[in-house]
């Protein structure tokens, strides 16, 4: 059977190559539509023209900035020109993570007021991070919303009204969405929402989150979307990421709906490179098509009260969606397991499989998975030691990952070849067949219980294994030995099915998780390569050695190539922020520079003398960076007015505080000591008292962030332990002081393969304030 099995390995390789090519073709973004297409068709060209008007100057526009106001005016002007009634909503709001701000939302309606409780919300946010212009995050979403607004204005009326919401302060903590759902009169009239987001600048538009009526929504999605890209595992992965979107707030408010985003070229995310020139026209087209189709499907729905029910779903090469109830998963997994065991009994009775072979096959399949996992973690650790993979706490992407994409994938071949060499004589073809399929079937049952959203991957493979093995079992039932072709089919079919459903996820995994995706990729491919073990068992010893050595050699080559290439490049830069800090208490100042690689660029180290070891940005902060002495400027310290009254308990005190920035800084934050047990603050707003939970730092201290400080300051109250406590107060402004040549020199020394990100380069002034209930101040 060696010749047939070698032929099976060749067929397996051809099948993998064909599936890989088909997947790449299937998940390409569509060709962008030009400006002259029908008025009822979404046009990426028209959306790009809007995007250029909004952010073509590449100026960041965070909440509270003058640029933010300018972008808002442009949006309102365009909506008004289309005949929409627009309204600006503003107010103080806080989230559940200790961040407060005063966003200005844009709400637009068409054709009269919304009176019922059946409106559909189409949302995007117009603010950017301070470091970048936010062309894709989320300027593209706003441009798409305006293009969709134009289309809706020329289309027939829908069954349900559509409300357009352009939120502010999303980057500061979903503040605009919080304000809308908490205070706006239309919030209670919305039953579903479609949100457009981004975590990159390119790639297909992925629908990665739904409302609670998941099963109903996915059937609607399947019929409405022409090029669907979605699966229930996406949401499982999304929940692992330190990200939320406005849809998180909408979902908490009870809205049904869909959340769309794209994650290609994630290195540009929240940096100056997220500009108009780097926004992908194909991605804009796909996101716009999806959002338009989704909002129309919801607006024409006849069911406004779908049942809260989960489902398992996945798309088929971006052309169709398979949906089944989540309650179906566990019974289906158990039936697949029983089918496999029944087939194993038939193989045993016919003399093709004995207990010893089955045991060694199961051990071999498990060892294959463990070996792949250990090898992949070892290679990742080696890359980090050699400085070619970012540290755990840094953005986890590198400039040239292709060599390691291939290298970590090849580890699955190396593991399968080695395991086949160790266990082939004891397990044989059918022993390995049983072991590989038993592992998948058992994992299918486990995932059906523990992570139902991810269960479809293994469930499909388990059923493919059981159905494909019916062919050799049919031979055995007739008293005949299965042909090599039938046996190879039983081994190959589930492996190729598993690879086909895994591959779209693996292509998205690196943009989502970075280097952590590599060992996950290796382990999942080891699971797939387990289906090659039966054919490797019947192959020649040389074939097994070639497979193992080929996999190991490709991985080694990938490591060598990665060592020769720089970890960052101008097109995929390291994130390096420069900060100037003044301690108003001591009158001293320092530079603090944060480098994603935890290694300060040499050119910057030559400008000022930085400490060799990184330290926390401030006590309790998780951010690490390099310190250097700096000339001290006399910058006005943040002001805090304090009054205290006796609390209800003799061991607590109530303080009323007002914080403002005397120098007009845009942001402030306060840190309360852990011993004070300050867990929340109460802010007075026109709609009533607002209680905001504080963010707890690793040290146990709690922090309050003011995303945009009102010129008159912010008043709030706290309850704290009665003992005197010291509060740290910071205010932060964008940019470095122009009167310091060192700051400009540091910025100029930042290499071409580095860029600022998130808040960018900032100036911070800090002071401490003692709160003493006995003194009243």
N, C-alpha and C positions, 0 to 999 in steps of 0.2 A: 504493500500500500504506500510505500515511500514515494514512488513517482507521482501517484495521484495526490498525495498530501502536499508534495512540493508544488504541484500544479495549483492546489488549493491556496497555498501561501501567495502564489503569484496573483491568483484571482482576488485574494484579500487585498493585496497591495493596489491592484487596479481599481477595486471597489472603493477603497479609501481615497485614492486620487480623484476618482470621478465624483464622489460625494463632496470632497473639498472644493473642487471647481464649481460644482452646482450650487453649493452654499454661498460661495463668494459672489456668484452671478445673481443669486436670488435676493441677497440682502444689500445690493447696491441701491443708492438713493435714486429716485426717478429723475429723468431729464427735466430741468426747470422749464416751465411754460413762459413764453415771451409776453411782451406787453400788449400784443394785439389779439390775444385769444378772447374767446367769448366773455362778456361781462359777468357771467354766472360761473366762470371757471376760475379757480385760484391760480394766480400767476406769481411765481417767485420773482420775476423781473419787476413787477409792480411793487411787491413787498420790499425788494432790495432798494428800490428808489426811495421808498418811505424810510427804510433803515438808514440810508445815507443822509437823509435830511435830519434824522434824529441824532445820530452819533457819528456822522462823517467827520466831525472835527476831532475825534479821538479824545475828547475831554471826559474824564470821569464825572459822574453825577450822583454821588451818594445822597442819602436822605439829608435834608436841611441845607444843601449847598445851592449856590446861585445857578450852577449848571443844571441842577435838578429842576429848578423852577423853569428854566428855559425849555428843557425837554417837555415838561408838563404843558407849557403853553402851546408848543407845537402839536402835541397830541390832541388837546382840546380844540385847537383851530381846525384840524383835519376832521374831527368828529362833527363839529358844527357845520362844516362845509358839506358834509354828507347828509345833513338834516337831522342829526341826533340831538336830543336834549341832554345836555351834560350838566353834571353837578360835581363840585369839589367837596369832599368830606375830610375834615381834619379834626384832630383831637389827640389828647394824651392817652397812650395805651402801654401796657406792659405785658410781656410774655411770661411763661412759666420757668424761664431760665435766668431771671434777674436782669432783663434788658427792658428799658423804657424809652419811648420816643414819641414824636408828634408827626406821624406821616400825613401826607395829603393824597388821598385816593381820588381817582377819576371814575365816576359812574355815569354811564350813558344808556339811554333808552331810545326807542324809535317808535313813533306812531302812537303816542299817548302814554298815560301813566299805567303802571303795573298794579292791578287791583287784586288779583287772585293769589293763590299760593301754589302756582304751577310754573313759575319762571325758571328758565335755564340760564346759568351764569357762564360766561366765557371770560377767562381771566388770564392775565400775564402781569408781570411787575416791571416798572420802568426805572427803578433806582439801580445803580451799579455799586460795586465796592469802590472804596477810595482809590485803589491802585489802578483800575482799568476802566475803559469806556463801556464795557458790558454790551458789546454789539450782539453777541449771541446769548449772553446771560444778563438780561433777558430782552435785549433790544429786538432780537429776531422775533420773540414772542409778541412784543407790542406791535411790530410791523405786520406780523401775520394777523393779529387781531384787527388792525385797521383795514387790511385788505379784505378780511372776512366781513367786517362791518360794511364795506362798500358793496360786497356781493349780497349781503342780507338786505340791503336797501333797495336792490333791484329785483329781488326774488318775491314770489307770492308769499302771502302771510302764512305763518306757521300755526299749528294747533295751540302752542304755548308761547308766551313772550320770551324774548332773549334779552338779558341784561349784560352789558359789557362792563367789566371791572378791571381797571388798570391800577394795581396796588403800588404803594410806596413803602419803603422800609422793609422789604422782604429780606434784603441782605443783612439788616440790623436785627433780625429775629422774627420775621413773619409779622411785623407790626401792622402793616396795612390790612392784611387779611383779618387779623385779630380785631382791628377797629371796625371793619365792615360787619363782621358777624356779631360783634358785641353791641353795636349802637345804631347801624343804619336801618331805616324803616323797611328797605327792600330785603334785608337779610332773611326775615321771616317769610318772605314770599318766594324764596328760591327753594327748589327741591333737588336740583342736580347742577353739577358744575363740570366744566372742562377746563383744565389748567394746562398752560404751556410753559415748560421750564427747560433748562439746559445745564449740563455739567461738562460741556466741551463746546466745540465749534463746528463739528461735522458728524457724519454717520447717520444711520437711519433713525427715524423717530420711533421710539419704543414706548408702548403703553405699559407702564410698570406698576400702576396702582389703580384700584377701583374703590367705589363705595362699598357699603356692607352688603348690598344686594348683588353680590358678585356673580352669581349664576345667571340671573336675569340680564345683568349688564353685559356679560361676555357673549351671550347669545345675540344681544343687540349689536355689540361690537363686530361680531363675526359677519353679520349681514350688512353692516354699514360701511366697513373699511375695505377699500380696494387692495391695499398693500399692507396687510397687518403684520406687525412685528411685536409679538407679545408672548409671554408664558408666565405661568404661576410661580416659577422659580425666581423670576426677576424681582418680585416683591420680597421674597425671602432674602435675596442678596441685598436689596435696597435697605432692608431693616438692619443689616449689618453695618451700613455705612453711617458716618457721623453727619448725616444730612437730613433736613426736612424741607418741605416746600409749602407754598400757600395751600396746597390741597390737603395737607395735614390738618390745617385749621378748618377747612371746609368739611372735611370728613368728620372732625370732632363736632361740628355744628349739625351733623345729621344729613348732609347733602350726599346724594348718590353722584356717580359720574366717573370721569376718567382723568388720569394724569399722564401727560406725554413729556418726554425729554429725549435728548440725544447726548452721547458721551464721547464722541470721537475727538481726537487731538486734545485730550484733557490737560495737557501741559499748558495750554493757553488760558485755561479756566482761571478767572480772578486775577489776571495779570494784564499789563498794557497790551499784550498780544491778542486779547479778545477784542479786536477792532473790526471795522467794517470790511477791510481787505481780506481778513481771514474767515469771514462768515461764509459758509458753504451754501451756494444757491440750490443744490440738490437737496440738502437737508432742510432748508427753508420750504422748498416745495413739498417735501414729504410731511413735515410737521403741519404745514398749512392745510394740505389735503385731509390729513387725519383729523385735525381739529374741526374743520368745516363739516366733514361727514359726521363726526361724533355729535356736534352741537345740534345739527339738523335732525339726527336720529332721536335725540332726547327731546327736542322741541316738538317733534311730531308723534311722540309716544302716546299710546292710549292708556298706559298703566302708570299712575303716579304713586302707587303704593306697592312696589315690588317687595317680595319677601326677602328678609335678610338671610341669605344662604350663600355659602361658599361653593366654589367649583374648582376643578383642576382643568387647566387649559394650556394650549400651546399652538403656535402657528406652524403650518406646513410650507416651508420654503417661501414665506411671505406671500402666499397665495390663498390660503384658507386657514380657518381656526377650528381646532377640535376642542370641544367642551364636554365635560362629563361631571355629574354631581360628586361632591367630595365623599358622600356616603358610599359611593360605589367602589372607592379605592381599596379599602381593607378587604372586603369580600373577594374582589377581583384578584388581589395579591395572594390571598389564601388559596383560591382555586388554582392559580398558576403554580403555586408551590405543590399542591396535591397532584396536579397533572404531572409535574416533573418527577415526583416520588413514584407515581404509578408507572411512568415510563422507565424509571430506574429499576423497578421490580421486574418489569418485562425483560429488560436487558439482562438482569441477573438470572432469571429463569432460563433464558436462552443461552447462557454461558458467555455472553459478551462482557459482563461486568461482575466482579466479585467484591466482597466487603473490603478486602485489603486494597484493591485498586481504588474503590470509592473513597476510602479514608485518605489515601495518599493524594488522590486528586483534589479532595477538599482542602487538605493541608497545603498542597502546592498552590492552589488558587489564592488562599489566604496569605501565604508567604509572599506571593507575587505582589499583592497589594501592600504588604508591610515593607518589603524591600524597596519598592518604588517610593513609598513615603519617606523612608529613612534616607535613601539616596538623594531625593529631591531636597529635603531639609538640609542635608549635608552640603549640597552644592550651593544652596542659597546662603548658608552660613559662610561658606568659603568666599563667595562673591562679596559678602559684607565685610569680611576680614580684609580682603584685598582692595576694598574701597571701590567696588564696581556695582554695588547695590546700596541704595539709601538706607539709613538707619530706620528702625521700626517706627519712630515718632515723626519721621519726615515724609513729605509727599513721595510715594513709593515708585515713581516712574523714572526710567532712564532714557537717554536720547536714542540709543540703538538697541532695542530689545529683540530684534528679529533672531539674532544668533541664539539667544537663550530661549526664545519661543521654540525653536527647533530642537535645541539641546535638551530642554526639560521634557519635550515630547518624546525624544529619542530614548530617554531613560526608561520609558515604558517598554520599549523593545529590548533594551539591555536586561531589564528585570525578567521579562517573559523568557528570553533566551536562556538566562542563567537558571531560572526555576525549572524550565523544561529539561535542561541538562542534569539537574539534581534529581528530579522526580520521574523522568520519562519512563525508565525501566520498571518502576514500581506502580505507576499510575496507568500508563498506557493511554490509548486514544479515549476510550469510554470513561476511564477514571477521571481524566482531565475534563472531559465533557460534563460529567456529573458535578465535579467540584466547582467549575466556573459557573454553571447554571444554578447550583444550590446556593452559592454565595450571592448571586444576583437576586434569586428568589427570596432569600432570607432578608437581604437588605431592602427589598421591595416591601416586605411586610413591616419591617422596622420603620421605614420612611413613611409608610401609610399611617402609622400611629403617631410618630414623632414630628414629621414635617410633611404634612399631606400635600402642600403646594409643590414640593419637589418630587413627589412620588411617581409622577408620570414617566420620568426617565427610566427608572428601574422596572416599573410595571410593564412598560412596552417591551423591554428586553426580556423580562420573564415570560411574558406571553409569546413573544417571538420564539423563544427557546422551546417552550412546550409545543407550539404548533409545528415548528420546523422538525422536531424530533418525531412527529407522527409518521413521517415518511419512512425512516429506517425501522420504526416500530411496525409499520405495515408489512415490511419485508419479513420481520421476525415472526409476526402473527401467521404468515404463510409458510413458515418453516424455512425461510431463505436467509442467507447472510446479506446484510445491507451492502449495496455497492459503494465503492469509494466516493462516488459523486453524491449519493444520498447522505452518507456520513459527513462529508465535508459541508454539505448544505446545512445539516443540523447544527454544526459548529459555527459556520460563518454567518448565517442569517441573523441570529440575535446580536452578534458583535457588530455587524454593519448597521442594524437598526439602532443600536445604542449609540454608535458613532454619529449617525445621522441626526439624532435628536440632541446629542451633546454639543456638536460642533458650533451651532449658532451661539450657544451660551459661552463656549470657550473663547470665541472671537470677541465677545463683550466683556469677558472676565478681567482681562488685563487693563483695559481702560477704567473699569470699575474699581479694581482692587490693587492694581500695580503688581509689584514683585510677589506679593502673597498669592497671586493667581498661579504662579508657576508650580509650586508643589501641589496645589489643588488640581491643576491640569495634569500633572504626572500621575497622581493617584487615580483620577477618573479615567485616564487613558490606560492605566494598568488594569482597571476593571474591564475595559474594552479589550485589551490585549489578552486577557484571560481566555477569550474565545479562540485565540490562536494556539493555545497550549495543546489541544488535542492533535492538531496537525503537526506541531513541533515534536510531539511525542513519537509520531510515526516517521518523522523526517530523519535523514541521516545525521550522525553526530556532527559532521562538518557543517550541515545547515544550521543546527542549533548554535554552534560556535560562531558562525558567521553572523547570525542574528544578534547574539549577545555582544560580540565585538563591534559590530556595526553601530549598535545603539550606544555603546560606551564611547566609541571613537567620535561619533557625531556630537555627543555631549561634551567630550574633551575639546573638540574643535570649537564648539560654541563658547566654552569658557575662555579659550585662548583668544578668539576673535574679540570677545567682550573686554578682555584685559587690554587689548591693543587699542580699543576705541575709547574716546572720552565718555564719561558718564553723562555729561551735559553738552549741549550745543546751542548755537544761537536760535535754532528752530525748536529746541526742546530745553529751555534754560533752567538752571538752578534758581530757586527762589531765595533771594538775599535782600533783607530789609535792613535799613539803617535808622537808628533812633538816637535822638539827642535828649538826655534827661537832666533836669535841674532839680536838686533837692533844696526846696525853699527853707527848710529848717537849718541846714548846715551851710548853705550858700555854695555847695560844691556841685560839679556837673560831670557827666561821663557820656561816652558813646556806648551804645549797645547794638551789636550787629548780629543778626540771626541768619545763619546759613543752613539750608535744608540738608546739606551733606554733613553738617557738624564740623566742617573744615573751612576755615576762613580763606577766601581767595588771596593768593600771595600778593597781588598788586594792592589790595586793600590793607593788608598787614604792613605794607611799607609806608603807608601814609601816617598812621599813628601806631603807637605801641600797645597792642592788645594783649590781655592776659592769655596765656597758652591754653587754659582750660575754660570751657563754657560754664556759665552759671545761669540760674533762673532770672528771668526778667525782673521780677521782684519776689519777695518772700511769699511762697505759696503758689506762684505761677508755674504752670507746666511748661512754658516756653523757655528754651535754653538758647543762650547766645554769648558772645564774647564782649568783655568790658574793656574800655580804655579811658584814661583821664581826658577830660575835655575842658576848654576854657569856659568859665562860668559867666553866663549872661544874667542880668537882673531882669528876669521875666516875672510878671505878676503871678502870684500863687492863686490857686483856686480858693474862692471865698466860701465860708460856711458859717451860717448864723444858727445858733443853737438856743433852744429853750427847753426846760425839763419840768415835768409835773410828776407828782407821786403816782405810782402805779397802783393797781388794785391789790397787788400782793406786796408784802414788805420786802421781798427779795427781787422785785423787778422795778424798772422805772420806764416811763414813757418820755420820749424825746421828740420834739418837733424840729426838723432841720430844713434849712434852705441852702442849696448849693448852686453856685454860679461860677462862670469863668470870667475873671476880670480882664483877661486878655482876648476874649472872644473865641476860645477854642471850641471845636465842634463836638467833642466827646468828653465825657468824664466818667470815672468809676470810683467807687468807694469800697474799701475792704474793712469788714468788721471782724474782730478777733473771735476765734472759736469759743473762748470762755464767755463771751457775751450772749451766745445762743440767739443771735438775731437771725431769724429764719425768713422773715418777709418784711415788706414795708407797706404802708398805706398811703396812697396818693389821692388827694382830692381832685375830682374832675367834675365838669358840669353835669354829667349823668350820674354822679354819685361817687362814693368812696371806691377806690380801686386797690385791691390787695394784690401785691406782686411777690411771688416767691423769689428768693435769692439763689444765686448759683453758689454751690459749695466747692471750694478749692480742695486740692489734695491735702493741704495742711489742716483742713477743718474750718478755716476762715470762710466767711461768706461774702459775696461781692454783688454789688448793684452797678449795672452799666447804664449810663444815660447816652443814648445813641446820638441825640442832637439836643444840646442844652438850650433852653429858651434864654433870651437875653436877660430876662428878669430872674432867671434861675428856676429851680424846681423845688417845691416844698413837699415834704413827705414826713411821715411819722414812723417811729420804730419802738418796739418794746424790747428791752435788753436787761441783762442782769444788773442789779443795783450797784455792784462794785464799780468804781471808775474804770473806764476802758479807753484805749487809744484807737482812734479810727484813722486809717490812711486814706487820703483823698488825692486823686490824680485828675488832671485835665490834659487832653491830647488834641493837638492840631496837626493837620496834614502838612507835610513838607518840613525841611530843616531851616533853621534861621539863616537868612541871607547874609547876615553880617559875620558869619563864621566861615572863613575860607576852607577850614578843614572839612566842613560838611560837603561843600562842593567838590573838594578833592576826593573825598571818599566815594561820592556818587560817580565821578569821572573814572575812578579806579575800579568800579564794579565792572567785571569783564563782560564781553559780549555774550558769553554763554550763561549769563545770570540776569535776573530781572526782579523787580519788586513785585509783591503780590499782596492780596487781601487789603489790609489797611495801608500798605506802602510805607514810605519813609515818613516818620512822624517826629514831632517834638512833644515831650511830656514834662510837665511840672508837677511835683509831688510835695505834699506836706502832711503832717500828722496833727490831729486834734484830739485833745483829751476831753472826754465827756464825763462829767462828775455830777451825779444827781444832787449831792449835798450842796455843791456850789451853784447849782442851777445852770451851769455852763461848762 
